[in-house]
Amino acid sequence: MVIHTPGDGNTAKAEPAQVRERDLGPRKALTGTPLARISAAHETPLQNMANTKSAKKAARQSVRRTVVNKARRSRLRSAVRKVEEAISAGDRTRALAAMAEAEPVIVRAAQKKIVHRNAAQRKVSRLAHRIAALGKA
């Protein structure tokens, strides 16, 4: 990004905005943490936000919630993947064990609005039907 300074005609290379302590609230020493990586990747909420106090706070909260929601979504996908791998391997006991761990994760994701509750229940139902079909085969 090039910034034109009025008057002298020189151009200066602008540095990307650094995430400062005051931008992220009371969190200190964030380098290397998921929050710092998210903040660095999504500079627009911290750079171009409105001037009101409430808009600044909303931008900070949005960054924090993004980190948490990504972790929850990843946990959901991992749990479902374990069940699907056990089903595709044809191992009913491993599938049942994985399903016992995955079902609460799926339901919790729905409670936290990571996925819609109907989508979560549909996922649980379809996995359960596929595991039941393993027993019949």
Phi, psi and omega in degrees: 000133182247132179252127177267121178268133182290143173101301187269345177078000178276152176245145180235144178280125181275136177277146176296151183296134178269144178281117182257160181301319184291336178287330185254008177081215188285356182288125183251155174048067186267000184297133178087349180273159178303325180296320180293321179293319178296315182297320180290325181286324182249075184286337186301320179297329182272338181270307192250042181270168179292166185274351183285153180298318183292325179289324177294318179295318179298322179294319177296316181295322180299319179296315180295317181294326178300317180298312182296316182294324177297319179296317180294319180295321178296316178299319178298310182297321179296318181296316180294321181297321178299318179295314182295325178294319179294321179295315182293333176281345179082014182266099185292318182294319178292324178295319179295319179295317179293324179292324178297328177277327186282324185301312178297327179294318180294314181295320179295322178297323178291321180295326181271007176066028174283319173231159177291146184298326178292322178295322179295313180295324177296319179297314179300314182297314182294320177296319180297320179295320180292324177291320178297325179292333177295324181292328182282332185284000000 
